[in-house]
Amino acid sequence: MENDEHLSGPAENDLSSRARPGDTDAASGVPASLGTDDVGDSSAADSPHTPERKCILTGAHDARDNLIRLAISPDGDLLPDVRAKAPGRGAWIGVDRAMLETAQAKGKLRGALARSFKGKPLNIPDDLGQRIETALERAFLDRLGLESRSGALVLGSDRIEEAARKGRVQLLMHAADAGPDGSRKLDQALRVGRDEEGSGLRGVALPVSRTILAMALGRENVVHIALVDRAAAQRVSHALARWRGFIGLNDGAEPRDSSRGLPVSTVPNDTDGGDAVEQNDTGGDAAGQDRRD
């Protein structure tokens, strides 16, 4: 069995990612401080089964989708598994990059991994934090690409403003180097369309430039992005939350950004854009069960 701390609650694997401090309860609906017995004794019998895992560094439990899975390559290298697809034993972390690198510098990470992987020889790269961050960024951009191909994205300021004023925009995002004037104009349209003028609601400032967004979507210039399908917005919001959480942006000064209110508990486990079917570690259907070796 993996060191996935199999619990009767939320779950989902990945090779390079971490769960933001603020998203734990939103995804699982269960306080991270609750133990196995507390989670299993939930009275919400009609709620969907969401397996959980335990962070090897903090001991806190969270939905598998919100944590970062680490796996060992055949050569013994520790690698991020943000998509939770790697075979074999895995370990989970639920901390941001700063906390991870502090634990790594103090030797706490190595000790926790040694226990998780039963003393197997492993090489921990010095740049593990950067590798995780890069993998989470790639997962977010890949998700954007998938939603773009499905027709869920709206690009172009004029088209976004029109959709926003009609109340169709579920998630609005701006490139890191977007001009303030254009962003403010679209944010205002978003508030008008949702009948929330004066609320401070705004689009999400992405930690990536317009050039990177354009490359990810195969366009020449992408400054603003809107999603008009709620399910697609939830999927993108979740991928973004994992990335932002790991790099320490989730607790920033954006309490009214448009990604709020998109519960990740309803997001299918289809990181690769496939059917929303949870699978076990051997590739079979889990049917509500935890992944196993």
C-alpha positions in Angstrom: 0.0 0.0 0.0 1.2 3.5 -0.8 2.0 5.9 2.0 -1.2 7.7 0.8 -2.7 7.4 4.3 -5.8 5.8 2.9 -8.8 7.3 4.6 -12.6 7.2 4.0 -12.7 10.7 2.6 -11.5 12.7 -0.5 -8.6 11.6 -2.8 -6.6 12.1 -6.0 -2.9 11.7 -7.0 -0.4 13.9 -8.9 3.4 14.2 -9.8 4.3 17.8 -8.8 1.8 19.9 -6.9 0.7 21.1 -3.4 -2.5 22.2 -1.8 -2.9 25.8 -0.7 -3.6 26.4 2.9 -6.9 28.1 2.2 -8.4 25.4 0.0 -8.3 22.4 2.3 -11.8 22.7 3.8 -13.3 24.0 0.6 -12.4 20.8 -1.3 -13.1 18.2 1.4 -15.7 19.9 3.5 -13.8 18.4 6.5 -11.5 20.3 8.8 -7.9 19.3 8.2 -7.5 18.7 12.0 -9.9 15.8 12.0 -8.5 12.3 12.1 -9.4 9.1 10.3 -12.2 8.2 12.6 -13.7 11.7 12.4 -13.7 11.7 8.6 -15.1 8.2 8.3 -17.9 9.0 10.7 -19.4 11.7 8.5 -23.1 12.0 8.7 -23.3 13.2 5.1 -24.2 9.8 3.7 -25.4 11.3 0.5 -22.2 13.3 -0.2 -19.8 11.9 -2.8 -16.9 9.7 -1.5 -13.8 11.8 -1.5 -10.7 9.8 -0.4 -8.0 11.7 1.6 -4.3 11.5 2.2 -2.1 12.7 5.0 0.8 15.2 4.5 4.0 13.5 5.5 5.4 16.8 6.8 2.4 18.2 8.8 0.3 15.2 9.5 -2.8 17.1 8.2 -5.4 15.3 6.1 -6.8 16.7 2.9 -8.5 15.7 -0.3 -6.1 13.8 -2.6 -6.8 16.4 -5.3 -5.4 19.1 -3.1 -2.1 17.5 -2.2 1.1 16.9 -4.1 2.2 13.4 -4.7 5.9 12.5 -4.8 7.2 9.3 -6.4 10.5 7.6 -7.0 11.8 7.0 -10.5 13.4 3.7 -11.5 16.8 5.4 -10.9 15.8 6.4 -7.3 15.2 10.0 -8.1 12.4 11.7 -6.1 10.1 13.4 -8.6 6.8 15.4 -8.4 3.8 13.5 -9.6 1.2 16.3 -9.8 -1.1 14.2 -12.0 -0.8 11.2 -9.7 -0.1 8.8 -12.6 3.2 7.3 -11.6 3.1 3.6 -10.5 4.3 2.3 -7.2 4.5 3.8 -3.7 3.9 7.5 -3.3 4.1 10.1 -0.6 2.0 13.2 -0.2 2.8 16.8 0.9 0.4 19.6 1.7 2.7 22.5 2.2 3.8 25.5 0.1 7.2 25.9 -1.5 8.7 27.9 1.3 7.7 25.3 3.9 8.9 22.5 1.7 12.3 24.0 1.2 12.7 24.8 5.0 11.9 21.1 5.7 14.3 20.0 3.1 17.1 22.2 4.5 16.5 20.9 8.0 16.5 17.3 7.0 12.9 16.8 8.0 11.8 16.0 4.4 14.4 13.3 4.0 13.3 11.7 7.3 9.7 11.8 6.4 10.4 10.3 3.0 12.5 7.6 4.4 9.6 6.5 6.6 7.2 6.7 3.7 9.3 4.7 1.2 10.4 2.2 3.8 14.0 3.2 3.7 14.4 2.8 0.0 17.5 4.6 -1.4 16.4 7.9 -3.0 17.9 11.0 -4.4 16.2 14.3 -3.4 17.0 17.0 -6.0 18.1 20.3 -4.5 15.6 22.0 -6.8 12.6 19.9 -5.9 10.6 23.0 -5.0 11.2 24.5 -8.5 10.4 21.2 -10.2 7.0 21.1 -8.4 6.3 24.7 -9.2 7.1 24.1 -12.9 5.0 21.0 -13.0 2.0 22.8 -11.5 2.4 25.7 -13.9 2.4 23.2 -16.8 -0.7 21.4 -15.4 -2.5 24.7 -15.3 -1.5 25.7 -18.8 -2.4 22.3 -20.1 -5.8 22.6 -18.5 -6.3 25.9 -20.2 -5.4 24.3 -23.6 -7.9 21.5 -23.1 -10.7 23.9 -22.2 -9.8 26.2 -25.1 -10.1 23.2 -27.5 -13.5 22.4 -26.0 -14.7 25.9 -26.7 -15.1 27.0 -23.1 -12.7 29.9 -23.3 -13.5 33.5 -24.5 -10.5 35.6 -25.6 -10.3 39.2 -26.7 -11.3 42.2 -24.6 -14.4 43.1 -26.6 -15.8 39.5 -26.6 -15.0 39.1 -22.9 -16.6 42.4 -22.0 -19.8 41.4 -23.9 -20.0 38.0 -22.3 -19.3 39.5 -18.8 -22.0 42.1 -19.1 -24.4 39.4 -20.0 -23.5 37.5 -16.8 -22.0 34.6 -18.7 -18.4 34.8 -17.4 -17.8 32.2 -14.7 -14.0 32.9 -14.3 -12.0 35.9 -15.5 -8.2 35.9 -15.5 -5.6 38.5 -16.4 -2.0 38.0 -17.5 0.6 39.2 -15.0 1.6 42.0 -17.3 -1.9 43.0 -18.3 -2.4 46.8 -18.3 -4.5 48.1 -15.3 -6.9 50.0 -17.6 -8.0 46.9 -19.6 -8.2 44.8 -16.5 -10.3 47.3 -14.6 -12.7 47.7 -17.5 -13.3 43.9 -17.7 -13.6 43.6 -13.9 -16.3 46.3 -14.0 -18.2 44.4 -16.7 -17.9 41.2 -14.6 -19.5 43.0 -11.6 -22.2 44.5 -13.8 -23.1 41.1 -15.3 -23.3 39.5 -11.8 -25.2 42.4 -10.3 -22.4 42.9 -7.8 -21.4 46.5 -8.5 -19.4 47.9 -5.6 -18.4 44.5 -4.3 -14.8 44.7 -5.4 -15.1 41.5 -7.4 -12.3 41.2 -10.0 -10.6 38.8 -12.3 -7.7 36.7 -11.1 -4.2 38.0 -11.7 -2.2 35.1 -13.1 1.4 34.5 -12.1 2.4 34.2 -15.8 2.9 36.6 -18.6 0.8 37.1 -21.8 3.6 35.6 -23.8 3.4 32.3 -21.9 -0.4 32.3 -22.2 -0.2 32.9 -25.9 2.2 30.0 -26.3 0.0 27.7 -24.2 -3.1 28.5 -26.3 -1.4 28.8 -29.7 -2.4 32.5 -30.1 -0.3 35.6 -30.8 -1.4 37.7 -27.8 -3.4 36.5 -24.8 -3.9 39.2 -22.1 -7.3 38.3 -20.7 -9.1 35.0 -20.5 -12.7 34.2 -19.6 -14.5 30.9 -19.1 -18.2 30.8 -19.7 -18.8 27.2 -18.7 -19.1 26.6 -14.9 -17.6 23.1 -14.9 -14.7 24.2 -17.1 -14.2 27.2 -14.7 -14.1 24.9 -11.8 -11.5 22.7 -13.4 -9.3 25.7 -14.3 -9.8 27.3 -10.9 -8.7 24.1 -9.1 -5.5 23.8 -11.2 -4.8 27.4 -10.6 -5.4 27.2 -6.9 -3.0 24.3 -6.5 -0.3 26.3 -8.4 -0.9 29.6 -6.6 -1.1 27.8 -3.3 2.3 26.2 -3.7 4.0 29.4 -4.6 2.4 31.2 -1.7 -0.2 33.3 -3.5 -3.4 31.8 -2.1 -3.5 33.9 1.0 -2.8 37.1 -0.9 -4.9 40.3 -1.1 -7.5 39.0 -3.6 -10.4 37.8 -1.4 -12.9 38.9 -4.1 -11.4 37.4 -7.2 -13.6 35.5 -9.6 -12.2 32.1 -8.7 -13.9 32.2 -5.3 -17.1 30.3 -5.0 -16.1 27.6 -7.4 -16.0 24.6 -5.1 -13.3 22.1 -6.1 -15.4 19.3 -4.5 -17.4 19.2 -7.7 -14.4 19.1 -10.0 -14.0 15.8 -11.8 -10.7 13.9 -11.4 -9.9 14.4 -15.1 -6.6 16.3 -14.9 -5.7 15.0 -18.4 -9.1 15.9 -19.8 -10.4 12.3 -20.0 -13.5 10.8 -18.5 -14.1 11.8 -14.9 -13.4 8.3 -13.5 -11.2 7.9 -10.5 -8.6 5.1 -11.0 -6.5 3.1 -8.7 -2.8 2.7 -8.9 -2.9 -0.3 -11.1 -5.1 1.6 -13.6 -8.4 -0.1 -12.8 -11.6 1.8 -11.8 -11.5 2.7 -8.1 -15.3 3.0 -7.7 -14.8 5.1 -4.6 -11.7 3.2 -3.3 -8.3 4.6 -2.5 -5.4 4.0 -4.8 -3.1 1.1 -3.9 0.3 -0.3 -4.9 
